[in-house]
Amino acid sequence: MKRYMKFMMLTGLSAMLLASAACYDAGDTPTAIVETVTPAAASEEETVHVDATPVQEDALPAVPETEPPTPEPTPEPPKTPAPTREPIEGDVSTDRFPNEDTGADADWSYQSDELRVAIRRVENEDDQIVYYVADVWVRNINSFRTELANGKYSSGREDPEKFANRINAVFGISGTMNSGLVVHNGTKYRGADNSTGNTFRSGILIVYRDGSVKTINRNKHQSLNYNNENKQNGGILHALQFGPILVQNGEIPSGLKQRERHPRIIFGYCEPGHYICVAVDGRTKTSIGMTEQEMAELMLSLGCTEAMNLDGGNSAVMLFMGETINVPSGTDRDGDGVAGRNIVDMLAFAEFDADGNAPSLSSVHADKFLRSEP
């Protein structure tokens, strides 16, 4: 037994020596016998569990379908605000009459539920021109009247400020010389002058009872049939003959003068109940006036589809709350500016009733208007 054990030990030792010698024969560095060590278990954060179980297709989690975003609802167009009162006879712009303050950035402003007047003073220093633009809205056509000096036809002239205060006009401009066709507030005083060649009788402006406006250009051989016109649009309310026509059917007629500059008064029409009135200073140190072509281009740029030149020169006057706000040309008045001259008629705006009566200017609340010195 001892011999057997000794034999086995020698045999194992020989095997080891032979293996070592084989390594040297291959020219390799002796390989150290390394004890295989099982690494320690990873920390809990580093432990990765892999599930080798095949995943069945049916077992895949369902991916939620992405729904398209709900579109924002299309906003409804703003509804026209209801009128502040029940409609009455003579209303011309109840649906279109602005409910907002039209004079927020104006130099002079009167705002009520029946009448809105916003006036801006414009000065072009390069061209040396000063003019005043009045944007006027009336809810009822009764708020727009043409009045005669001294209250009667063919009664001479009247001081513009006394005139405006007598009729309680919130806003007014000089009109014509009452030559040719004359219709004031539905009353016809004189027929049309159909002669040709007179620039200041070449145009006829008609204001109908529905608030619309038409111009007739005698220089373009357009004729007037008064009886037919009086059957249109509720009938003729006002008719003035002067000229020239500056804008007709949204276009500037040919033949307007482009050289002569004067003080001017212009009446323009945008839509029923919406009118533009302009006064141009002239023959003063600050303003040289406008030509006919310049007036036409201005009125077209302001959105007028019809416009006519009225009596200008020394008569050109624009009034607000009974006071002259432009600078009329003419005789010096106490060294305090220029006076212009008395006028024959006036285009007047106020809260008139059907009989032509308006609240006194002294009764108008101060929050309805703003005076601003140019």
Disulfide bonds with the S-S distance in Angstrom:
none
